[in-house]
Amino acid sequence: MAEIPVEVAFALPERQAVVALSVPLGTTAREAVALADLPAHFPELPRDTFDQADLGIFGRRLREPSDQRLRAGDRVEIYRPLTIDPMAARQARAAREKG
């Protein structure tokens, strides 16, 4: 069976992991995440961090990652949930900058 090269990426504020894989043609984004075995790189995180996370390819969020078939060279990105509302973060930054 033909295989294609892809990458799976995940980052925390202090470190990141990019796992290069060779996957069978027809592999979905969600399947590639499972194959990357990121819990081994981030044992401090719950396993479901990766199982249900939003995914994207090159910064474009996927609506149906379980249906998205990968192409050679794709980089699957695993997105962390937001910890603060983006509007609140902007307001806090603006307040700090005004000093």
C-alpha positions as CSV (number, residue, x, y, z in Angstrom):
1,M,0.0,0.0,0.0
2,A,1.3,3.5,-0.9
3,E,2.4,5.7,2.0
4,I,2.6,9.5,2.3
5,P,4.7,11.7,4.6
6,V,2.8,13.9,7.0
7,E,3.5,15.7,10.3
8,V,1.5,16.0,13.4
9,A,2.2,19.1,15.7
10,F,1.2,20.0,19.2
11,A,2.5,22.8,21.4
12,L,2.3,23.9,25.0
13,P,3.5,27.4,25.9
14,E,6.8,26.0,27.1
15,R,7.5,23.2,24.5
16,Q,6.3,21.6,21.3
17,A,6.4,18.3,19.5
18,V,6.3,17.7,15.7
19,V,6.1,14.1,14.8
20,A,7.0,13.1,11.3
21,L,5.0,10.0,10.0
22,S,4.7,7.9,7.0
23,V,1.0,7.0,6.8
24,P,-1.1,4.9,4.4
25,L,-2.8,6.8,1.6
26,G,-6.3,7.5,2.8
27,T,-5.4,8.2,6.4
28,T,-7.6,10.8,8.1
29,A,-6.3,13.7,10.2
30,R,-7.8,12.1,13.3
31,E,-6.1,8.8,12.5
32,A,-2.7,10.5,12.0
33,V,-3.0,12.1,15.5
34,A,-3.6,8.6,17.0
35,L,-0.6,7.3,15.1
36,A,1.6,10.1,16.3
37,D,1.2,8.9,20.0
38,L,1.5,12.4,21.5
39,P,0.6,11.2,25.0
40,A,4.1,9.7,25.1
41,H,5.5,13.2,24.4
42,F,3.2,14.9,26.9
43,P,2.5,12.3,29.7
44,E,1.3,15.1,32.0
45,L,-1.8,15.7,29.9
46,P,-4.9,13.5,29.9
47,R,-5.1,11.2,26.9
48,D,-8.4,12.7,25.7
49,T,-6.5,16.0,25.2
50,F,-5.6,14.6,21.8
51,D,-8.5,12.3,21.1
52,Q,-11.2,15.0,20.9
53,A,-9.1,18.2,20.2
54,D,-9.9,20.5,17.3
55,L,-7.5,19.9,14.4
56,G,-6.3,21.9,11.5
57,I,-4.0,21.6,8.5
58,F,-1.5,24.5,8.1
59,G,-3.5,26.8,10.3
60,R,-6.9,26.1,8.7
61,R,-9.4,24.5,11.1
62,L,-11.0,21.3,10.0
63,R,-14.7,20.9,10.3
64,E,-14.7,17.1,10.1
65,P,-11.2,15.8,11.0
66,S,-12.4,12.2,11.1
67,D,-13.3,12.6,7.4
68,Q,-10.4,14.7,6.2
69,R,-8.1,12.5,4.1
70,L,-4.5,13.7,4.3
71,R,-2.2,14.6,1.3
72,A,1.5,14.2,1.1
73,G,3.2,16.9,3.1
74,D,0.2,17.9,5.2
75,R,0.9,19.2,8.7
76,V,-1.9,18.3,11.1
77,E,-2.1,20.7,14.0
78,I,-3.8,19.9,17.3
79,Y,-5.4,23.0,18.9
80,R,-5.6,23.4,22.7
81,P,-8.8,24.8,24.2
82,L,-8.8,28.4,25.0
83,T,-8.1,29.2,28.6
84,I,-9.3,32.8,28.5
85,D,-11.8,34.6,26.4
86,P,-10.0,36.4,23.5
87,M,-11.8,39.7,24.2
88,A,-10.8,39.6,27.9
89,A,-7.2,38.8,26.9
90,R,-7.1,41.9,24.6
91,Q,-8.6,44.1,27.3
92,A,-6.0,42.9,29.8
93,R,-3.2,43.6,27.4
94,A,-4.5,47.1,26.6
95,A,-4.8,47.9,30.3
96,R,-1.2,46.7,30.9
97,E,0.1,48.8,27.9
98,K,-1.6,51.9,29.2
99,G,0.3,51.3,32.4
